[in-house]
Amino acid sequence: SKFVVSLLRPCFTFKMQNETGDLVDSYCPRKCSYTNRIISAKDHASVQINVAEVDETTGRATGAFKTYALCGALRGMGEGDDAINKLSMNDKMSAGLKQ
């Protein structure tokens, strides 16, 4: 039950130390961008995708990107591509797509 409570806290509040006293990063679970499910460490079907922002006049990537994480359950149902389309339309990243 302690582990579940620690998942609800923001990741930057954890301060783990190793045996020598150095601060080390702790595991911070990701959440699915579409379903808001927590992506566990054992979810090997999950993906994290960076979608590049494109300049509308030149058609070139600007260097900025938006990151989307999809859980394996969503991909297993075959809804991953639809989720990426809807997320990018909500973020105004794909103006050419129609709903």
C-alpha positions in Angstrom: 0.0 0.0 0.0 3.0 2.3 0.5 3.9 1.9 -3.1 0.5 3.1 -4.3 0.7 6.2 -2.1 4.1 7.1 -3.6 2.7 6.9 -7.1 0.3 9.7 -6.4 3.0 12.2 -5.4 4.9 14.3 -7.9 8.2 12.7 -9.0 10.4 15.7 -8.0 9.6 15.2 -4.3 11.4 11.9 -3.9 15.0 12.0 -2.7 16.7 8.6 -2.8 20.2 8.1 -1.8 22.5 5.2 -2.5 24.9 3.5 0.0 27.5 6.3 -0.4 25.0 9.1 0.2 24.8 10.4 -3.3 21.4 11.5 -4.6 20.0 9.2 -7.3 16.9 9.3 -9.4 14.0 7.2 -8.3 11.6 5.4 -10.7 8.9 7.8 -11.9 6.0 6.0 -13.7 4.6 7.4 -16.9 0.9 7.8 -17.6 -0.8 7.1 -20.9 -1.6 10.4 -22.7 -4.9 9.1 -24.0 -6.4 6.9 -21.2 -4.5 8.4 -18.1 -3.6 4.8 -17.1 -0.3 4.4 -15.2 2.2 2.6 -17.4 4.0 0.0 -15.3 7.6 -1.0 -15.7 6.5 -4.4 -17.0 4.3 -3.0 -19.8 6.6 -3.9 -22.7 4.0 -3.0 -25.3 3.9 0.6 -24.3 5.6 3.3 -26.5 6.6 6.9 -26.1 6.5 9.0 -29.3 7.8 12.4 -30.0 5.8 14.3 -32.7 7.7 17.2 -34.3 6.2 20.6 -34.7 6.4 21.8 -38.3 6.6 25.3 -39.6 3.5 25.9 -41.8 5.2 28.1 -44.3 8.4 26.2 -45.0 7.2 22.7 -44.0 10.4 22.1 -42.0 10.6 20.8 -38.4 11.2 23.6 -35.9 13.1 21.5 -33.4 10.2 21.5 -30.8 8.2 18.4 -30.3 5.3 17.1 -28.2 5.7 13.7 -26.4 2.9 11.2 -26.2 3.0 8.0 -24.2 0.6 5.1 -25.1 0.0 2.1 -22.8 0.2 -1.4 -24.1 -3.5 -2.1 -23.5 -4.5 0.7 -25.9 -2.1 -0.6 -28.5 -3.4 -4.1 -28.0 -6.9 -3.0 -28.9 -5.6 -1.5 -32.1 -6.5 2.1 -31.0 -2.9 3.5 -30.9 -3.1 5.3 -34.3 -6.5 6.8 -33.5 -5.2 8.0 -30.1 -2.2 9.7 -31.7 -4.5 11.4 -34.2 -6.9 12.7 -31.5 -4.1 13.8 -29.2 -2.3 15.7 -32.0 -5.6 17.3 -33.1 -6.3 18.4 -29.5 -2.9 20.0 -29.4 -3.4 21.7 -32.8 -0.4 19.8 -34.2 -2.2 18.2 -37.2 -4.4 20.8 -38.9 -4.9 18.7 -42.0 -6.7 15.8 -40.3 -10.4 15.7 -40.1 -12.4 14.1 -37.3 
